[in-house]
Amino acid sequence: MELRQLEYFVAVAEEANFTRAARRVHISQSGVSAQVRQLERELGYPLLDRSGRSVRLTRVGTAVLPFARAALDAVEGA
């Protein structure tokens, strides 16, 4: 797990859209998508439901989100 994966996951969760999240973190949409998929593989669970026009958190994604934010806040505080 890498901090950038958490950053991208949080951006997608907050924007509810991969394209807007990519703009926010200044990389390509495919880059954001690939990193979030890798995070999901590493955790062993889907974090996002991509079935609709907007992206929604799964139950696991909802549980992981506060920890991802806390990790990013801790790094920023250091």
Secondary structure, 3 states (H helix, E strand, C coil): CCHHHHHHHHHHHHHCCHHHHHHHHCCCHHHHHHHHHHHHHHHCCCCEECCCCCCEECHHHHHHHHHHHHHHHHHHHC
